[in-house]
Amino acid sequence: MSALKSEFLEILSNYQGILHKVCLIYFNDEATREDNFQEIVYQLWKSYPKLKKKESIGSWIYAVSINTSIANLKKESKVSYTGKLPDTPVADNILARLESDEELRLLLEAIHKLDDLDKTIMFLYLEEKSYNEIAEITGLTNSNVGVRINRAKESLKKNLNHFSHGK
C-alpha cells in the first residue's frame, strides 16, 4: 500500500464520524446517505493529493463533505425520512442516540426544514466550530455567520415549538 493511500485511510478512519453526521443532516433515506458517503470519500480521495495545508484537514473534510452533499442534494428530487443509517459502528452509535433521545430526533427534524446554507451553518455550530471556522468552511464573513446562526436558531425554536405542541 502506498504511503499516500495509507495516510488517507488513517485520516478517513479518524474523521468518518463527520462524514456520517453530514450525510444524516442532508439526507433522510438510508440508500441516499450511503451513496453520498461514498461520493464524499471519492471526492476526498480525488482532492487529497492537492491538499496544501495539512494542518487544516478538519476544515477541508467539512468543506468537501458539505459541498458534495449539497451538490448531491440538488440532484435529488424527493427525499423521505426512514430513520436508518448505514451499518457501521459510528453510524450505529448515532442512530442509537437518535432512537433513545426524543429531543435530538426533534432537533434533527427541525434542522431538515432549514435551507441548505443554514443547515450547514447550524451543523457546524452544533459541532462547536468557531465563527471563524464556519466562515472558512462556508466562504461567508464572520458577521454573516453570526446573523445566519441567530436567524436559524429562531427558525429552529419555532419549528421545535411546533413539534412539541403537535400543531
C-alpha positions as CSV (number, residue, x, y, z in Angstrom):
1,M,0.0,0.0,0.0
2,S,1.4,3.4,-0.9
3,A,2.2,5.9,1.8
4,L,-0.4,8.4,0.4
5,K,-3.1,5.7,0.5
6,S,-2.2,4.6,4.0
7,E,-2.2,8.3,5.2
8,F,-5.5,8.9,3.6
9,L,-7.1,5.8,5.1
10,E,-5.9,6.8,8.6
11,I,-7.4,10.3,8.1
12,L,-10.6,8.8,6.8
13,S,-10.8,6.5,9.8
14,N,-10.3,9.4,12.2
15,Y,-12.9,11.6,10.6
16,Q,-15.6,9.1,9.4
17,G,-18.0,10.3,12.2
18,I,-18.1,13.8,10.5
19,L,-19.0,12.2,7.2
20,H,-21.8,10.2,8.7
21,K,-23.2,13.3,10.5
22,V,-23.1,15.3,7.3
23,C,-24.9,12.6,5.5
24,L,-27.5,12.4,8.3
25,I,-28.1,16.2,8.2
26,Y,-28.6,16.4,4.4
27,F,-30.3,13.1,3.6
28,N,-33.3,11.3,5.1
29,D,-33.1,7.9,3.4
30,E,-30.5,5.2,4.0
31,A,-29.7,4.5,0.4
32,T,-29.0,8.1,-0.4
33,R,-26.9,8.6,2.7
34,E,-24.8,5.5,1.7
35,D,-24.4,6.8,-1.8
36,N,-23.5,10.3,-0.5
37,F,-21.0,8.8,1.9
38,Q,-19.2,7.0,-0.9
39,E,-19.2,10.1,-3.1
40,I,-17.7,12.2,-0.2
41,V,-14.9,9.6,0.2
42,Y,-14.3,9.6,-3.5
43,Q,-14.1,13.5,-3.6
44,L,-11.8,13.5,-0.6
45,W,-9.5,10.9,-2.2
46,K,-9.5,12.8,-5.5
47,S,-8.6,16.1,-3.9
48,Y,-6.3,14.8,-1.1
49,P,-3.0,14.8,-3.2
50,K,-3.6,18.5,-3.9
51,L,-4.3,19.5,-0.2
52,K,-1.7,22.1,0.6
53,K,-2.5,22.9,4.3
54,K,-2.4,19.6,6.1
55,E,-2.9,21.3,9.4
56,S,-6.4,22.4,8.5
57,I,-7.5,18.9,7.5
58,G,-10.7,19.1,9.6
59,S,-11.9,22.2,7.8
60,W,-11.1,20.6,4.5
61,I,-13.1,17.5,5.4
62,Y,-16.1,19.5,6.5
63,A,-15.9,21.7,3.3
64,V,-15.7,18.7,0.9
65,S,-18.3,16.7,2.8
66,I,-20.8,19.6,2.9
67,N,-20.2,20.8,-0.7
68,T,-20.5,17.2,-2.0
69,S,-23.7,16.7,0.0
70,I,-25.3,19.9,-1.3
71,A,-24.3,19.0,-4.9
72,N,-25.9,15.6,-4.4
73,L,-29.0,17.1,-2.7
74,K,-29.6,19.3,-5.7
75,K,-29.7,16.1,-7.8
76,E,-32.3,14.5,-5.6
77,S,-35.9,15.2,-6.4
78,K,-37.7,13.6,-3.4
79,V,-36.3,12.6,0.0
80,S,-38.2,10.7,2.7
81,Y,-37.0,10.1,6.2
82,T,-36.5,6.4,7.2
83,G,-34.5,6.9,10.4
84,K,-31.9,4.3,9.5
85,L,-28.2,4.8,8.9
86,P,-25.7,2.6,7.1
87,D,-24.4,-0.3,9.3
88,T,-21.1,0.9,10.7
89,P,-20.1,1.4,14.4
90,V,-20.1,5.2,14.1
91,A,-23.4,5.3,12.3
92,D,-25.0,2.7,14.7
93,N,-23.9,4.9,17.6
94,I,-25.6,8.0,16.0
95,L,-28.7,6.0,15.3
96,A,-28.9,4.6,18.8
97,R,-28.7,8.2,20.2
98,L,-31.4,9.3,17.8
99,E,-33.7,6.4,18.8
100,S,-33.2,7.0,22.6
101,D,-33.2,10.8,22.6
102,E,-36.5,12.3,21.5
103,E,-35.1,15.9,21.8
104,L,-32.2,15.0,19.4
105,R,-34.6,13.5,16.9
106,L,-36.9,16.5,17.0
107,L,-33.8,18.8,16.6
108,L,-32.8,16.8,13.5
109,E,-36.3,17.1,12.1
110,A,-36.2,20.9,12.6
111,I,-32.8,21.1,11.0
112,H,-34.0,19.3,8.0
113,K,-36.5,22.1,7.5
114,L,-33.7,24.8,7.1
115,D,-32.3,25.8,3.8
116,D,-29.0,24.2,2.7
117,L,-26.8,27.0,3.9
118,D,-28.5,27.4,7.3
119,K,-28.4,23.6,7.7
120,T,-24.7,23.7,7.0
121,I,-24.1,26.6,9.4
122,M,-26.2,25.0,12.2
123,F,-24.4,21.7,11.7
124,L,-21.0,23.3,12.1
125,Y,-22.3,25.4,15.1
126,L,-23.6,22.2,16.8
127,E,-20.2,20.7,16.1
128,E,-18.8,23.5,18.2
129,K,-16.9,25.2,15.4
130,S,-16.0,28.8,15.9
131,Y,-17.4,31.6,13.7
132,N,-14.0,31.8,12.1
133,E,-14.0,28.1,11.2
134,I,-17.6,28.3,10.0
135,A,-16.7,31.3,7.8
136,E,-13.7,29.5,6.4
137,I,-15.7,26.4,5.5
138,T,-18.7,28.2,4.1
139,G,-17.0,31.2,2.5
140,L,-19.1,33.7,4.5
141,T,-17.9,36.6,6.6
142,N,-17.8,36.1,10.4
143,S,-20.6,38.7,10.8
144,N,-22.8,37.0,8.2
145,V,-22.2,33.7,10.1
146,G,-23.4,35.3,13.3
147,V,-26.5,36.7,11.7
148,R,-27.4,33.4,10.0
149,I,-26.9,31.5,13.2
150,N,-29.2,33.8,15.1
151,R,-31.9,33.5,12.3
152,A,-31.5,29.8,12.2
153,K,-31.8,29.5,15.9
154,E,-35.1,31.5,15.8
155,S,-36.4,29.2,13.0
156,L,-35.4,26.1,15.0
157,K,-37.2,27.4,18.1
158,K,-40.3,28.0,16.0
159,N,-40.1,24.5,14.5
160,L,-39.4,22.8,17.8
161,N,-42.3,24.6,19.5
162,H,-44.5,23.5,16.5
163,F,-43.4,19.8,17.0
164,S,-43.8,19.9,20.8
165,H,-47.3,21.3,20.6
166,G,-48.3,18.9,17.8
167,K,-49.5,21.7,15.6
